[in-house]
């Protein structure tokens, strides 16, 4: 339990060093945020240089003074924004292969930790339609010469370990929401006749719509229903032909949705949602152009974003024009060669705060798990996993991104609404939520110096000490 002292009509929790946290609950035994108690119940969870998601005790709200010189974050629960779907990562072929190498008992324990509602509670995860760059091999579900009728279509590759892993994850969290993305159509559908780079050909759009339908039908028959699809991972690049990839010009994606995939889903009664773009913020203009195209919005009410290029706030440009369109953040991950791979939780938490403050309903990181060299990998990039599973001894280690994500996923429930939070302090990032049960959550990310932060809610306040390079989740 953290030491508490009275100071200037506030209750303050000291989180400097580990001595004050002796006996605090550790990550392994962490419970989900409890139902809202009386106004005096405030809990704080902290990650910094000496601790990972450790509880720093309970606080009580005190009357706020008329003025204060303290760093301040002001909350307003009357101003509500988007509803939250959840958090997660990608079940790439590589990640499923890596999970599958664990002893079944160790994997069951890990999946409880990752997916169960009493633990990490990850619930919005991505799968690949065919191979991505993070695969053991390159494959589609219809290899060979042109096959417009898809007579060879088969998901047999996925039955070895991908589908079993997905079923096991959904067993740990029955509310798992899956969305799926292709990195490339089968090579015969493309101008270069290869899954490596190139672009889609219009003549095969009817076949490709049926390819999506068969994927969804066969996955559901194997016990893995998929709730959403994107048309193409990263529509605007072919990655120089170095990995499975495909360019879709703007009018191609719009026409595929409005003339092929959307009508097919409607005709067949498919409830799976269609998400557009699945690429970087700098394509905000393309998102507007597609949504303005007749009938696209009829079949798609969502845009998927990646965080590699552009500014997060550019999402606002699309939201302002189409406030009913849902936003989802569908990819971003660490570099395993980065010296800060295991300790950059504050940078990732800053990113997550900005994503959530710009209308996104979910955050899905890139690979769930890779080995210590970022493998399996048939592409050119040195990505690391949300966690690392050593290829020799199967030891599990956690990235800074993992610890940042935990500060959100463990406390923010599906159906939560973002609420207003304001501050003018440099290098202090904040985002707040109201859970469906009425409980509130505030995540503070301090990239500045050690300092005190006053949190004001109505006419009450608490004072919290923030270490540098720290993330704090406050619940009440």
Secondary structure by P-SEA (a helix, b strand, c coil): ccbbbbcccbbbbbccccccccccccccccccccccccccbbbbbbccccccccccbbbbbcccccccccbbbbbbccccccccccccccccaaaaaaaaaccaaaaaaaaaaccccccccccbbbbbcccccccccccccccccccccccccccccccccaaaaaaaaaaacccbbbbbbbccccccccccccccbbbbbccaaaaaaaaaaaaaaaaaaacccccccccccccccccccccbbbbbcaaaaaaaaaccaaaaaaaacccbbbbcccccccaaaaaaaaaacccccccccbbbbbcccccccaaaaaaaacccbbbbbccccccccccccccaaaaaaaaaaaaaaaccccccccccccccccccccccccccccbbbbcccbbbbbcaaaaaaaaccccccccbbbbbbbbccccccbbbbbccccbbbbbbbbcccbbbbbbbccccbbbbbbcccbbbbbcc
